[in-house]
Amino acid sequence: MSGVSNALYLQAPFTSLIRLNDFLSYSTAIRTSNDLASLTDIAADQGNYWGLPCPGFDPAHVRFDNGTVNPFVFDGRPYGESVALTPDKKLPPGCQ
C-alpha cells in the first residue's frame, strides 16, 4: 500500500495477524480506535516492511483516532527491506 493517510486502521478487539506487507508513503502507519489499549503485536512471528531501514518500525506513527500516540500497538518483527513479493524461503532477516 502506498500514498495513503493511514496504512492500517484497527479497531478493538484486534485478533488477526498482519504480516509480509509493504507499507509505503503513509502519514500514519497504524490508526486505531480510541479503545484499542491492550498490548498488541500485529505481526507476531513475521512482520511487515514500513518503508524504513532497521529498526523498521516507528512507534510514533501509531495513533489513536484522537491523534495521540498509541503505545500499545506495534509490529514486533518488522523488516528493513521490501518483503511483499518475496517467497518465504528467500525472506531477508528481520530487524532486531
C-alpha positions in Angstrom: 0.0 0.0 0.0 1.4 3.4 -0.9 0.4 7.1 -0.7 -2.3 6.9 1.9 -3.1 8.8 5.2 -3.4 5.6 7.3 -1.6 2.5 6.2 -3.8 0.4 8.5 -6.9 1.1 10.6 -7.5 -1.3 13.6 -10.4 -1.5 15.9 -10.7 -3.2 19.3 -10.7 -6.1 19.8 -8.0 -6.9 17.2 -7.5 -10.6 16.9 -5.8 -11.1 13.5 -2.3 -11.0 12.1 -1.0 -8.6 9.5 2.3 -9.7 8.0 4.6 -9.7 5.0 3.1 -6.5 3.5 4.9 -3.4 2.2 3.5 -0.1 3.5 5.0 3.0 1.9 4.4 6.7 1.8 1.8 7.0 4.6 1.2 9.7 7.2 0.2 7.3 10.0 1.4 3.7 9.9 -1.4 2.4 12.1 -4.5 4.4 13.2 -6.6 2.7 15.9 -9.9 3.2 17.6 -9.6 5.1 20.9 -10.4 1.9 22.9 -7.6 -0.3 21.4 -5.4 -0.1 24.6 -4.1 -3.6 25.1 -0.6 -4.7 24.1 -1.0 -5.8 20.5 1.7 -7.1 18.2 0.0 -7.1 14.8 2.5 -9.4 13.2 3.7 -12.0 15.8 6.3 -14.1 14.0 6.8 -12.3 10.7 6.4 -8.6 10.3 6.0 -6.0 7.6 8.1 -3.5 5.7 7.2 0.0 6.7 9.4 1.9 4.2 12.1 2.3 6.9 15.5 0.9 7.4 16.1 -1.2 10.6 14.8 -0.9 13.2 12.0 -0.9 10.6 9.0 0.4 12.6 8.5 3.8 14.2 6.0 3.6 17.1 5.5 7.4 16.9 3.4 6.6 13.7 0.8 4.6 15.6 -2.1 6.9 16.6 -5.5 6.7 18.3 -8.4 8.2 16.5 -8.0 11.2 18.8 -4.5 11.8 17.3 -2.4 10.9 20.3 0.3 8.2 20.0 -1.0 4.7 20.8 1.9 3.0 22.7 0.1 -0.4 22.8 0.1 -1.4 19.1 3.3 -2.4 17.3 4.9 -4.6 14.7 7.3 -6.8 16.7 9.2 -8.3 13.7 9.5 -5.6 11.0 11.8 -5.8 8.0 14.2 -3.2 6.8 13.5 -4.0 3.1 10.6 -5.0 0.9 9.0 -8.4 1.6 5.6 -8.4 -0.1 6.6 -10.2 -3.2 9.4 -12.3 -1.7 8.9 -16.1 -1.4 9.1 -17.2 2.3 12.3 -19.2 1.8 14.1 -16.0 0.4 12.9 -13.6 3.1 15.6 -11.3 4.4 16.4 -11.4 8.1 14.0 -9.2 10.1 15.2 -6.3 12.1 16.2 -6.8 15.8 
